[in-house]
Amino acid sequence: MARIHLIDGEKGGVGKSLFTRVMVQYAIDKKLEHTLVDADITNQDVKRFYNYAVDAEFSEAVNKGDKADIIFELARKQPVIVNLPANV
């Protein structure tokens, strides 16, 4: 079963990235398979700590409508932890 953990919030500075980092570190410490996705393209602070994070982008632009599909593709293989930008 695919598992996608989406960490989001309505505004910046409320701890989304910190919570994401705690989840990732827990997975690392417990040796749990996971894929990390940093979807906050304007502030990829999670990727600064975990450089193996995969990029994804949410956009209303017609030519970018499928950029977030990678999250679903990755979840077929193992659980995914997604750090979302504010207001998604």
PDB file of N, CA, C and O in Angstrom:
ATOM      1  N   MET A   1       0.838  -1.175   0.000  1.00  0.00           N
ATOM      2  CA  MET A   1       0.000   0.000   0.000  1.00  0.00           C
ATOM      3  C   MET A   1       0.888   1.245   0.000  1.00  0.00           C
ATOM      4  O   MET A   1       1.851   1.332   0.762  1.00  0.00           O
ATOM      5  N   ALA A   2       0.556   2.197  -0.854  1.00  0.00           N
ATOM      6  CA  ALA A   2       1.305   3.446  -0.919  1.00  0.00           C
ATOM      7  C   ALA A   2       0.977   4.310   0.294  1.00  0.00           C
ATOM      8  O   ALA A   2      -0.176   4.429   0.707  1.00  0.00           O
ATOM      9  N   ARG A   3       2.021   4.902   0.845  1.00  0.00           N
ATOM     10  CA  ARG A   3       1.839   5.826   1.971  1.00  0.00           C
ATOM     11  C   ARG A   3       2.519   7.136   1.625  1.00  0.00           C
ATOM     12  O   ARG A   3       3.701   7.176   1.283  1.00  0.00           O
ATOM     13  N   ILE A   4       1.749   8.198   1.721  1.00  0.00           N
ATOM     14  CA  ILE A   4       2.275   9.530   1.462  1.00  0.00           C
ATOM     15  C   ILE A   4       1.967  10.384   2.681  1.00  0.00           C
ATOM     16  O   ILE A   4       0.805  10.568   3.044  1.00  0.00           O
ATOM     17  N   HIS A   5       3.009  10.901   3.307  1.00  0.00           N
ATOM     18  CA  HIS A   5       2.868  11.769   4.476  1.00  0.00           C
ATOM     19  C   HIS A   5       3.069  13.209   4.001  1.00  0.00           C
ATOM     20  O   HIS A   5       4.184  13.605   3.662  1.00  0.00           O
ATOM     21  N   LEU A   6       1.992  13.984   3.978  1.00  0.00           N
ATOM     22  CA  LEU A   6       2.041  15.373   3.532  1.00  0.00           C
ATOM     23  C   LEU A   6       2.090  16.288   4.741  1.00  0.00           C
ATOM     24  O   LEU A   6       1.201  16.249   5.592  1.00  0.00           O
ATOM     25  N   ILE A   7       3.120  17.107   4.818  1.00  0.00           N
ATOM     26  CA  ILE A   7       3.245  18.055   5.921  1.00  0.00           C
ATOM     27  C   ILE A   7       2.960  19.434   5.346  1.00  0.00           C
ATOM     28  O   ILE A   7       3.705  19.930   4.501  1.00  0.00           O
ATOM     29  N   ASP A   8       1.874  20.053   5.811  1.00  0.00           N
ATOM     30  CA  ASP A   8       1.480  21.339   5.246  1.00  0.00           C
ATOM     31  C   ASP A   8       0.972  22.282   6.319  1.00  0.00           C
ATOM     32  O   ASP A   8       0.819  21.904   7.481  1.00  0.00           O
ATOM     33  N   GLY A   9       0.718  23.497   5.917  1.00  0.00           N
ATOM     34  CA  GLY A   9       0.168  24.520   6.789  1.00  0.00           C
ATOM     35  C   GLY A   9      -0.213  25.722   5.952  1.00  0.00           C
ATOM     36  O   GLY A   9       0.216  25.859   4.807  1.00  0.00           O
ATOM     37  N   GLU A  10      -1.021  26.589   6.532  1.00  0.00           N
ATOM     38  CA  GLU A  10      -1.520  27.730   5.765  1.00  0.00           C
ATOM     39  C   GLU A  10      -0.528  28.871   5.644  1.00  0.00           C
ATOM     40  O   GLU A  10      -0.669  29.711   4.756  1.00  0.00           O
ATOM     41  N   LYS A  11       0.468  28.923   6.510  1.00  0.00           N
ATOM     42  CA  LYS A  11       1.428  30.023   6.410  1.00  0.00           C
ATOM     43  C   LYS A  11       2.821  29.526   6.751  1.00  0.00           C
ATOM     44  O   LYS A  11       2.993  28.426   7.276  1.00  0.00           O
ATOM     45  N   GLY A  12       3.794  30.337   6.449  1.00  0.00           N
ATOM     46  CA  GLY A  12       5.175  29.986   6.746  1.00  0.00           C
ATOM     47  C   GLY A  12       5.505  30.232   8.204  1.00  0.00           C
ATOM     48  O   GLY A  12       4.818  30.990   8.889  1.00  0.00           O
ATOM     49  N   GLY A  13       6.557  29.586   8.673  1.00  0.00           N
ATOM     50  CA  GLY A  13       7.041  29.818  10.024  1.00  0.00           C
ATOM     51  C   GLY A  13       6.272  29.122  11.123  1.00  0.00           C
ATOM     52  O   GLY A  13       6.396  29.495  12.290  1.00  0.00           O
ATOM     53  N   VAL A  14       5.470  28.106  10.778  1.00  0.00           N
ATOM     54  CA  VAL A  14       4.688  27.409  11.799  1.00  0.00           C
ATOM     55  C   VAL A  14       5.283  26.050  12.177  1.00  0.00           C
ATOM     56  O   VAL A  14       4.733  25.350  13.028  1.00  0.00           O
ATOM     57  N   GLY A  15       6.399  25.674  11.552  1.00  0.00           N
ATOM     58  CA  GLY A  15       7.067  24.438  11.939  1.00  0.00           C
ATOM     59  C   GLY A  15       6.920  23.273  10.978  1.00  0.00           C
ATOM     60  O   GLY A  15       7.228  22.138  11.341  1.00  0.00           O
ATOM     61  N   LYS A  16       6.456  23.526   9.763  1.00  0.00           N
ATOM     62  CA  LYS A  16       6.299  22.440   8.784  1.00  0.00           C
ATOM     63  C   LYS A  16       7.629  21.755   8.500  1.00  0.00           C
ATOM     64  O   LYS A  16       7.719  20.527   8.517  1.00  0.00           O
ATOM     65  N   SER A  17       8.643  22.540   8.242  1.00  0.00           N
ATOM     66  CA  SER A  17       9.951  21.971   7.910  1.00  0.00           C
ATOM     67  C   SER A  17      10.565  21.253   9.103  1.00  0.00           C
ATOM     68  O   SER A  17      11.188  20.204   8.942  1.00  0.00           O
ATOM     69  N   LEU A  18      10.396  21.804  10.290  1.00  0.00           N
ATOM     70  CA  LEU A  18      10.904  21.142  11.491  1.00  0.00           C
ATOM     71  C   LEU A  18      10.215  19.797  11.681  1.00  0.00           C
ATOM     72  O   LEU A  18      10.877  18.797  11.958  1.00  0.00           O
ATOM     73  N   PHE A  19       8.896  19.761  11.536  1.00  0.00           N
ATOM     74  CA  PHE A  19       8.168  18.503  11.687  1.00  0.00           C
ATOM     75  C   PHE A  19       8.603  17.496  10.628  1.00  0.00           C
ATOM     76  O   PHE A  19       8.748  16.308  10.916  1.00  0.00           O
ATOM     77  N   THR A  20       8.812  17.971   9.404  1.00  0.00           N
ATOM     78  CA  THR A  20       9.299  17.091   8.339  1.00  0.00           C
ATOM     79  C   THR A  20      10.649  16.506   8.713  1.00  0.00           C
ATOM     80  O   THR A  20      10.870  15.306   8.556  1.00  0.00           O
ATOM     81  N   ARG A  21      11.545  17.337   9.203  1.00  0.00           N
ATOM     82  CA  ARG A  21      12.880  16.860   9.588  1.00  0.00           C
ATOM     83  C   ARG A  21      12.802  15.850  10.722  1.00  0.00           C
ATOM     84  O   ARG A  21      13.569  14.887  10.737  1.00  0.00           O
ATOM     85  N   VAL A  22      11.902  16.045  11.667  1.00  0.00           N
ATOM     86  CA  VAL A  22      11.726  15.083  12.763  1.00  0.00           C
ATOM     87  C   VAL A  22      11.246  13.745  12.208  1.00  0.00           C
ATOM     88  O   VAL A  22      11.746  12.693  12.607  1.00  0.00           O
ATOM     89  N   MET A  23      10.283  13.777  11.293  1.00  0.00           N
ATOM     90  CA  MET A  23       9.798  12.527  10.685  1.00  0.00           C
ATOM     91  C   MET A  23      10.908  11.807   9.926  1.00  0.00           C
ATOM     92  O   MET A  23      11.051  10.589  10.029  1.00  0.00           O
ATOM     93  N   VAL A  24      11.686  12.562   9.168  1.00  0.00           N
ATOM     94  CA  VAL A  24      12.774  11.966   8.386  1.00  0.00           C
ATOM     95  C   VAL A  24      13.821  11.372   9.314  1.00  0.00           C
ATOM     96  O   VAL A  24      14.289  10.256   9.090  1.00  0.00           O
ATOM     97  N   GLN A  25      14.190  12.107  10.348  1.00  0.00           N
ATOM     98  CA  GLN A  25      15.213  11.595  11.261  1.00  0.00           C
ATOM     99  C   GLN A  25      14.730  10.344  11.984  1.00  0.00           C
ATOM    100  O   GLN A  25      15.512   9.423  12.223  1.00  0.00           O
ATOM    101  N   TYR A  26      13.459  10.304  12.331  1.00  0.00           N
ATOM    102  CA  TYR A  26      12.881   9.102  12.935  1.00  0.00           C
ATOM    103  C   TYR A  26      13.014   7.925  11.979  1.00  0.00           C
ATOM    104  O   TYR A  26      13.427   6.837  12.380  1.00  0.00           O
ATOM    105  N   ALA A  27      12.664   8.142  10.722  1.00  0.00           N
ATOM    106  CA  ALA A  27      12.770   7.069   9.724  1.00  0.00           C
ATOM    107  C   ALA A  27      14.214   6.604   9.578  1.00  0.00           C
ATOM    108  O   ALA A  27      14.474   5.407   9.462  1.00  0.00           O
ATOM    109  N   ILE A  28      15.139   7.534   9.582  1.00  0.00           N
ATOM    110  CA  ILE A  28      16.562   7.177   9.475  1.00  0.00           C
ATOM    111  C   ILE A  28      16.996   6.381  10.694  1.00  0.00           C
ATOM    112  O   ILE A  28      17.618   5.328  10.561  1.00  0.00           O
ATOM    113  N   ASP A  29      16.672   6.877  11.880  1.00  0.00           N
ATOM    114  CA  ASP A  29      17.088   6.208  13.118  1.00  0.00           C
ATOM    115  C   ASP A  29      16.504   4.804  13.244  1.00  0.00           C
ATOM    116  O   ASP A  29      17.163   3.899  13.756  1.00  0.00           O
ATOM    117  N   LYS A  30      15.284   4.623  12.784  1.00  0.00           N
ATOM    118  CA  LYS A  30      14.617   3.312  12.859  1.00  0.00           C
ATOM    119  C   LYS A  30      14.890   2.450  11.628  1.00  0.00           C
ATOM    120  O   LYS A  30      14.366   1.344  11.499  1.00  0.00           O
ATOM    121  N   LYS A  31      15.728   2.982  10.718  1.00  0.00           N
ATOM    122  CA  LYS A  31      16.080   2.274   9.479  1.00  0.00           C
ATOM    123  C   LYS A  31      14.837   1.916   8.655  1.00  0.00           C
ATOM    124  O   LYS A  31      14.731   0.823   8.100  1.00  0.00           O
ATOM    125  N   LEU A  32      13.910   2.861   8.595  1.00  0.00           N
ATOM    126  CA  LEU A  32      12.686   2.686   7.812  1.00  0.00           C
ATOM    127  C   LEU A  32      12.911   3.232   6.401  1.00  0.00           C
ATOM    128  O   LEU A  32      13.409   4.344   6.224  1.00  0.00           O
ATOM    129  N   GLU A  33      12.543   2.445   5.419  1.00  0.00           N
ATOM    130  CA  GLU A  33      12.656   2.922   4.048  1.00  0.00           C
ATOM    131  C   GLU A  33      11.730   4.116   3.860  1.00  0.00           C
ATOM    132  O   GLU A  33      10.610   4.136   4.370  1.00  0.00           O
ATOM    133  N   HIS A  34      12.205   5.097   3.132  1.00  0.00           N
ATOM    134  CA  HIS A  34      11.395   6.276   2.853  1.00  0.00           C
ATOM    135  C   HIS A  34      12.021   7.053   1.702  1.00  0.00           C
ATOM    136  O   HIS A  34      13.201   6.901   1.386  1.00  0.00           O
ATOM    137  N   THR A  35      11.208   7.873   1.101  1.00  0.00           N
ATOM    138  CA  THR A  35      11.686   8.848   0.130  1.00  0.00           C
ATOM    139  C   THR A  35      11.247  10.208   0.637  1.00  0.00           C
ATOM    140  O   THR A  35      10.101  10.390   1.048  1.00  0.00           O
ATOM    141  N   LEU A  36      12.155  11.148   0.605  1.00  0.00           N
ATOM    142  CA  LEU A  36      11.860  12.506   1.039  1.00  0.00           C
ATOM    143  C   LEU A  36      11.651  13.382  -0.188  1.00  0.00           C
ATOM    144  O   LEU A  36      12.448  13.354  -1.125  1.00  0.00           O
ATOM    145  N   VAL A  37      10.581  14.154  -0.175  1.00  0.00           N
ATOM    146  CA  VAL A  37      10.290  15.084  -1.264  1.00  0.00           C
ATOM    147  C   VAL A  37      10.180  16.482  -0.678  1.00  0.00           C
ATOM    148  O   VAL A  37       9.414  16.710   0.258  1.00  0.00           O
ATOM    149  N   ASP A  38      10.945  17.418  -1.230  1.00  0.00           N
ATOM    150  CA  ASP A  38      10.827  18.815  -0.826  1.00  0.00           C
ATOM    151  C   ASP A  38      10.087  19.548  -1.938  1.00  0.00           C
ATOM    152  O   ASP A  38      10.655  19.832  -2.992  1.00  0.00           O
ATOM    153  N   ALA A  39       8.829  19.850  -1.695  1.00  0.00           N
ATOM    154  CA  ALA A  39       7.986  20.505  -2.697  1.00  0.00           C
ATOM    155  C   ALA A  39       7.921  22.015  -2.500  1.00  0.00           C
ATOM    156  O   ALA A  39       7.185  22.701  -3.210  1.00  0.00           O
ATOM    157  N   ASP A  40       8.677  22.531  -1.553  1.00  0.00           N
ATOM    158  CA  ASP A  40       8.711  23.976  -1.323  1.00  0.00           C
ATOM    159  C   ASP A  40       9.836  24.557  -2.171  1.00  0.00           C
ATOM    160  O   ASP A  40      10.958  24.710  -1.687  1.00  0.00           O
ATOM    161  N   ILE A  41       9.550  24.880  -3.424  1.00  0.00           N
ATOM    162  CA  ILE A  41      10.603  25.288  -4.351  1.00  0.00           C
ATOM    163  C   ILE A  41      11.170  26.670  -4.047  1.00  0.00           C
ATOM    164  O   ILE A  41      12.267  26.989  -4.506  1.00  0.00           O
ATOM    165  N   THR A  42      10.460  27.492  -3.291  1.00  0.00           N
ATOM    166  CA  THR A  42      10.973  28.821  -2.962  1.00  0.00           C
ATOM    167  C   THR A  42      11.878  28.806  -1.738  1.00  0.00           C
ATOM    168  O   THR A  42      12.676  29.725  -1.554  1.00  0.00           O
ATOM    169  N   ASN A  43      11.771  27.782  -0.901  1.00  0.00           N
ATOM    170  CA  ASN A  43      12.595  27.690   0.301  1.00  0.00           C
ATOM    171  C   ASN A  43      12.847  26.217   0.626  1.00  0.00           C
ATOM    172  O   ASN A  43      12.154  25.636   1.462  1.00  0.00           O
ATOM    173  N   GLN A  44      13.821  25.626  -0.024  1.00  0.00           N
ATOM    174  CA  GLN A  44      14.091  24.200   0.152  1.00  0.00           C
ATOM    175  C   GLN A  44      14.986  23.957   1.370  1.00  0.00           C
ATOM    176  O   GLN A  44      16.096  23.438   1.252  1.00  0.00           O
ATOM    177  N   ASP A  45      14.480  24.342   2.531  1.00  0.00           N
ATOM    178  CA  ASP A  45      15.267  24.201   3.749  1.00  0.00           C
ATOM    179  C   ASP A  45      15.437  22.748   4.177  1.00  0.00           C
ATOM    180  O   ASP A  45      16.463  22.408   4.766  1.00  0.00           O
ATOM    181  N   VAL A  46      14.472  21.888   3.904  1.00  0.00           N
ATOM    182  CA  VAL A  46      14.621  20.470   4.251  1.00  0.00           C
ATOM    183  C   VAL A  46      15.714  19.838   3.394  1.00  0.00           C
ATOM    184  O   VAL A  46      16.487  19.007   3.870  1.00  0.00           O
ATOM    185  N   LYS A  47      15.769  20.234   2.146  1.00  0.00           N
ATOM    186  CA  LYS A  47      16.791  19.688   1.240  1.00  0.00           C
ATOM    187  C   LYS A  47      18.199  20.110   1.669  1.00  0.00           C
ATOM    188  O   LYS A  47      19.169  19.410   1.382  1.00  0.00           O
ATOM    189  N   ARG A  48      18.312  21.235   2.345  1.00  0.00           N
ATOM    190  CA  ARG A  48      19.631  21.654   2.849  1.00  0.00           C
ATOM    191  C   ARG A  48      20.148  20.685   3.907  1.00  0.00           C
ATOM    192  O   ARG A  48      21.357  20.491   4.028  1.00  0.00           O
ATOM    193  N   PHE A  49      19.251  20.077   4.670  1.00  0.00           N
ATOM    194  CA  PHE A  49      19.646  19.108   5.694  1.00  0.00           C
ATOM    195  C   PHE A  49      19.788  17.705   5.124  1.00  0.00           C
ATOM    196  O   PHE A  49      20.668  16.948   5.534  1.00  0.00           O
ATOM    197  N   TYR A  50      18.926  17.363   4.184  1.00  0.00           N
ATOM    198  CA  TYR A  50      18.914  16.020   3.589  1.00  0.00           C
ATOM    199  C   TYR A  50      19.016  16.189   2.075  1.00  0.00           C
ATOM    200  O   TYR A  50      18.007  16.305   1.380  1.00  0.00           O
ATOM    201  N   ASN A  51      20.252  16.199   1.577  1.00  0.00           N
ATOM    202  CA  ASN A  51      20.474  16.515   0.164  1.00  0.00           C
ATOM    203  C   ASN A  51      19.955  15.447  -0.794  1.00  0.00           C
ATOM    204  O   ASN A  51      19.982  15.648  -2.008  1.00  0.00           O
ATOM    205  N   TYR A  52      19.491  14.331  -0.278  1.00  0.00           N
ATOM    206  CA  TYR A  52      18.937  13.290  -1.141  1.00  0.00           C
ATOM    207  C   TYR A  52      17.458  13.533  -1.462  1.00  0.00           C
ATOM    208  O   TYR A  52      16.841  12.743  -2.177  1.00  0.00           O
ATOM    209  N   ALA A  53      16.899  14.605  -0.945  1.00  0.00           N
ATOM    210  CA  ALA A  53      15.480  14.897  -1.180  1.00  0.00           C
ATOM    211  C   ALA A  53      15.210  15.105  -2.666  1.00  0.00           C
ATOM    212  O   ALA A  53      16.023  15.678  -3.392  1.00  0.00           O
ATOM    213  N   VAL A  54      14.068  14.633  -3.090  1.00  0.00           N
ATOM    214  CA  VAL A  54      13.618  14.763  -4.472  1.00  0.00           C
ATOM    215  C   VAL A  54      12.781  16.032  -4.587  1.00  0.00           C
ATOM    216  O   VAL A  54      12.037  16.372  -3.668  1.00  0.00           O
ATOM    217  N   ASP A  55      12.901  16.728  -5.705  1.00  0.00           N
ATOM    218  CA  ASP A  55      12.109  17.934  -5.940  1.00  0.00           C
ATOM    219  C   ASP A  55      10.752  17.588  -6.541  1.00  0.00           C
ATOM    220  O   ASP A  55      10.636  16.679  -7.363  1.00  0.00           O
ATOM    221  N   ALA A  56       9.744  18.317  -6.124  1.00  0.00           N
ATOM    222  CA  ALA A  56       8.417  18.241  -6.741  1.00  0.00           C
ATOM    223  C   ALA A  56       7.833  19.644  -6.688  1.00  0.00           C
ATOM    224  O   ALA A  56       8.202  20.452  -5.835  1.00  0.00           O
ATOM    225  N   GLU A  57       6.932  19.919  -7.594  1.00  0.00           N
ATOM    226  CA  GLU A  57       6.373  21.267  -7.664  1.00  0.00           C
ATOM    227  C   GLU A  57       4.865  21.200  -7.876  1.00  0.00           C
ATOM    228  O   GLU A  57       4.374  20.458  -8.727  1.00  0.00           O
ATOM    229  N   PHE A  58       4.145  21.986  -7.089  1.00  0.00           N
ATOM    230  CA  PHE A  58       2.712  22.138  -7.280  1.00  0.00           C
ATOM    231  C   PHE A  58       2.487  23.452  -8.011  1.00  0.00           C
ATOM    232  O   PHE A  58       2.975  24.497  -7.582  1.00  0.00           O
ATOM    233  N   SER A  59       1.757  23.400  -9.101  1.00  0.00           N
ATOM    234  CA  SER A  59       1.539  24.604  -9.894  1.00  0.00           C
ATOM    235  C   SER A  59       0.196  24.532 -10.601  1.00  0.00           C
ATOM    236  O   SER A  59      -0.272  23.457 -10.975  1.00  0.00           O
ATOM    237  N   GLU A  60      -0.406  25.683 -10.776  1.00  0.00           N
ATOM    238  CA  GLU A  60      -1.642  25.767 -11.550  1.00  0.00           C
ATOM    239  C   GLU A  60      -1.358  26.006 -13.027  1.00  0.00           C
ATOM    240  O   GLU A  60      -2.280  25.999 -13.844  1.00  0.00           O
ATOM    241  N   ALA A  61      -0.099  26.216 -13.376  1.00  0.00           N
ATOM    242  CA  ALA A  61       0.270  26.433 -14.771  1.00  0.00           C
ATOM    243  C   ALA A  61       0.007  25.164 -15.581  1.00  0.00           C
ATOM    244  O   ALA A  61       0.325  24.059 -15.142  1.00  0.00           O
ATOM    245  N   VAL A  62      -0.564  25.333 -16.741  1.00  0.00           N
ATOM    246  CA  VAL A  62      -0.932  24.190 -17.579  1.00  0.00           C
ATOM    247  C   VAL A  62       0.281  23.332 -17.915  1.00  0.00           C
ATOM    248  O   VAL A  62       0.192  22.104 -17.898  1.00  0.00           O
ATOM    249  N   ASN A  63       1.404  23.957 -18.219  1.00  0.00           N
ATOM    250  CA  ASN A  63       2.596  23.197 -18.608  1.00  0.00           C
ATOM    251  C   ASN A  63       3.321  22.560 -17.421  1.00  0.00           C
ATOM    252  O   ASN A  63       4.297  21.837 -17.622  1.00  0.00           O
ATOM    253  N   LYS A  64       2.873  22.809 -16.201  1.00  0.00           N
ATOM    254  CA  LYS A  64       3.502  22.217 -15.015  1.00  0.00           C
ATOM    255  C   LYS A  64       2.520  21.378 -14.206  1.00  0.00           C
ATOM    256  O   LYS A  64       2.823  20.979 -13.081  1.00  0.00           O
ATOM    257  N   GLY A  65       1.372  21.113 -14.758  1.00  0.00           N
ATOM    258  CA  GLY A  65       0.310  20.429 -14.034  1.00  0.00           C
ATOM    259  C   GLY A  65       0.665  19.042 -13.535  1.00  0.00           C
ATOM    260  O   GLY A  65       0.073  18.560 -12.569  1.00  0.00           O
ATOM    261  N   ASP A  66       1.627  18.392 -14.184  1.00  0.00           N
ATOM    262  CA  ASP A  66       1.990  17.022 -13.793  1.00  0.00           C
ATOM    263  C   ASP A  66       3.274  16.944 -12.973  1.00  0.00           C
ATOM    264  O   ASP A  66       3.764  15.845 -12.714  1.00  0.00           O
ATOM    265  N   LYS A  67       3.823  18.067 -12.564  1.00  0.00           N
ATOM    266  CA  LYS A  67       5.100  18.074 -11.832  1.00  0.00           C
ATOM    267  C   LYS A  67       5.017  17.362 -10.485  1.00  0.00           C
ATOM    268  O   LYS A  67       6.020  16.824 -10.015  1.00  0.00           O
ATOM    269  N   ALA A  68       3.852  17.348  -9.862  1.00  0.00           N
ATOM    270  CA  ALA A  68       3.705  16.701  -8.552  1.00  0.00           C
ATOM    271  C   ALA A  68       3.425  15.210  -8.666  1.00  0.00           C
ATOM    272  O   ALA A  68       3.409  14.505  -7.657  1.00  0.00           O
ATOM    273  N   ASP A  69       3.205  14.721  -9.879  1.00  0.00           N
ATOM    274  CA  ASP A  69       2.909  13.294 -10.068  1.00  0.00           C
ATOM    275  C   ASP A  69       4.026  12.385  -9.577  1.00  0.00           C
ATOM    276  O   ASP A  69       3.788  11.221  -9.253  1.00  0.00           O
ATOM    277  N   ILE A  70       5.238  12.911  -9.522  1.00  0.00           N
ATOM    278  CA  ILE A  70       6.370  12.097  -9.070  1.00  0.00           C
ATOM    279  C   ILE A  70       6.137  11.568  -7.656  1.00  0.00           C
ATOM    280  O   ILE A  70       6.629  10.495  -7.307  1.00  0.00           O
ATOM    281  N   ILE A  71       5.397  12.307  -6.850  1.00  0.00           N
ATOM    282  CA  ILE A  71       5.109  11.868  -5.480  1.00  0.00           C
ATOM    283  C   ILE A  71       4.363  10.534  -5.498  1.00  0.00           C
ATOM    284  O   ILE A  71       4.690   9.625  -4.734  1.00  0.00           O
ATOM    285  N   PHE A  72       3.382  10.421  -6.354  1.00  0.00           N
ATOM    286  CA  PHE A  72       2.607   9.177  -6.456  1.00  0.00           C
ATOM    287  C   PHE A  72       3.441   8.041  -7.032  1.00  0.00           C
ATOM    288  O   PHE A  72       3.316   6.891  -6.612  1.00  0.00           O
ATOM    289  N   GLU A  73       4.288   8.372  -7.994  1.00  0.00           N
ATOM    290  CA  GLU A  73       5.159   7.357  -8.584  1.00  0.00           C
ATOM    291  C   GLU A  73       6.129   6.805  -7.539  1.00  0.00           C
ATOM    292  O   GLU A  73       6.351   5.596  -7.473  1.00  0.00           O
ATOM    293  N   LEU A  74       6.700   7.678  -6.733  1.00  0.00           N
ATOM    294  CA  LEU A  74       7.642   7.253  -5.694  1.00  0.00           C
ATOM    295  C   LEU A  74       6.946   6.425  -4.621  1.00  0.00           C
ATOM    296  O   LEU A  74       7.531   5.484  -4.085  1.00  0.00           O
ATOM    297  N   ALA A  75       5.707   6.768  -4.308  1.00  0.00           N
ATOM    298  CA  ALA A  75       4.972   6.072  -3.245  1.00  0.00           C
ATOM    299  C   ALA A  75       4.648   4.630  -3.611  1.00  0.00           C
ATOM    300  O   ALA A  75       4.337   3.827  -2.731  1.00  0.00           O
ATOM    301  N   ARG A  76       4.714   4.296  -4.861  1.00  0.00           N
ATOM    302  CA  ARG A  76       4.502   2.901  -5.263  1.00  0.00           C
ATOM    303  C   ARG A  76       5.621   2.006  -4.753  1.00  0.00           C
ATOM    304  O   ARG A  76       5.431   0.803  -4.575  1.00  0.00           O
ATOM    305  N   LYS A  77       6.796   2.600  -4.519  1.00  0.00           N
ATOM    306  CA  LYS A  77       7.977   1.829  -4.123  1.00  0.00           C
ATOM    307  C   LYS A  77       8.188   1.799  -2.614  1.00  0.00           C
ATOM    308  O   LYS A  77       8.546   0.765  -2.049  1.00  0.00           O
ATOM    309  N   GLN A  78       7.965   2.936  -1.967  1.00  0.00           N
ATOM    310  CA  GLN A  78       8.168   3.027  -0.519  1.00  0.00           C
ATOM    311  C   GLN A  78       7.460   4.272   0.006  1.00  0.00           C
ATOM    312  O   GLN A  78       7.064   5.136  -0.775  1.00  0.00           O
ATOM    313  N   PRO A  79       7.296   4.368   1.337  1.00  0.00           N
ATOM    314  CA  PRO A  79       6.622   5.536   1.909  1.00  0.00           C
ATOM    315  C   PRO A  79       7.328   6.841   1.528  1.00  0.00           C
ATOM    316  O   PRO A  79       8.551   6.886   1.392  1.00  0.00           O
ATOM    317  N   VAL A  80       6.541   7.881   1.361  1.00  0.00           N
ATOM    318  CA  VAL A  80       7.058   9.184   0.957  1.00  0.00           C
ATOM    319  C   VAL A  80       6.700  10.217   2.020  1.00  0.00           C
ATOM    320  O   VAL A  80       5.569  10.261   2.504  1.00  0.00           O
ATOM    321  N   ILE A  81       7.673  11.040   2.374  1.00  0.00           N
ATOM    322  CA  ILE A  81       7.475  12.160   3.290  1.00  0.00           C
ATOM    323  C   ILE A  81       7.622  13.422   2.451  1.00  0.00           C
ATOM    324  O   ILE A  81       8.659  13.635   1.822  1.00  0.00           O
ATOM    325  N   VAL A  82       6.580  14.265   2.440  1.00  0.00           N
ATOM    326  CA  VAL A  82       6.571  15.441   1.571  1.00  0.00           C
ATOM    327  C   VAL A  82       6.493  16.718   2.397  1.00  0.00           C
ATOM    328  O   VAL A  82       5.551  16.917   3.165  1.00  0.00           O
ATOM    329  N   ASN A  83       7.484  17.572   2.233  1.00  0.00           N
ATOM    330  CA  ASN A  83       7.473  18.896   2.830  1.00  0.00           C
ATOM    331  C   ASN A  83       6.824  19.841   1.819  1.00  0.00           C
ATOM    332  O   ASN A  83       7.398  20.126   0.768  1.00  0.00           O
ATOM    333  N   LEU A  84       5.620  20.323   2.144  1.00  0.00           N
ATOM    334  CA  LEU A  84       4.872  21.188   1.234  1.00  0.00           C
ATOM    335  C   LEU A  84       5.125  22.660   1.540  1.00  0.00           C
ATOM    336  O   LEU A  84       5.456  23.011   2.673  1.00  0.00           O
ATOM    337  N   PRO A  85       4.972  23.518   0.541  1.00  0.00           N
ATOM    338  CA  PRO A  85       5.036  24.953   0.811  1.00  0.00           C
ATOM    339  C   PRO A  85       3.753  25.411   1.497  1.00  0.00           C
ATOM    340  O   PRO A  85       2.769  24.672   1.545  1.00  0.00           O
ATOM    341  N   ALA A  86       3.766  26.611   2.019  1.00  0.00           N
ATOM    342  CA  ALA A  86       2.560  27.161   2.637  1.00  0.00           C
ATOM    343  C   ALA A  86       1.471  27.341   1.588  1.00  0.00           C
ATOM    344  O   ALA A  86       1.755  27.557   0.410  1.00  0.00           O
ATOM    345  N   ASN A  87       0.242  27.251   2.027  1.00  0.00           N
ATOM    346  CA  ASN A  87      -0.938  27.501   1.187  1.00  0.00           C
ATOM    347  C   ASN A  87      -1.109  26.556   0.013  1.00  0.00           C
ATOM    348  O   ASN A  87      -1.539  26.988  -1.057  1.00  0.00           O
ATOM    349  N   VAL A  88      -0.791  25.301   0.174  1.00  0.00           N
ATOM    350  CA  VAL A  88      -1.036  24.330  -0.916  1.00  0.00           C
ATOM    351  C   VAL A  88      -2.354  23.650  -0.670  1.00  0.00           C
ATOM    352  O   VAL A  88      -2.764  22.797  -1.457  1.00  0.00           O
TER     353      VAL A  88
END
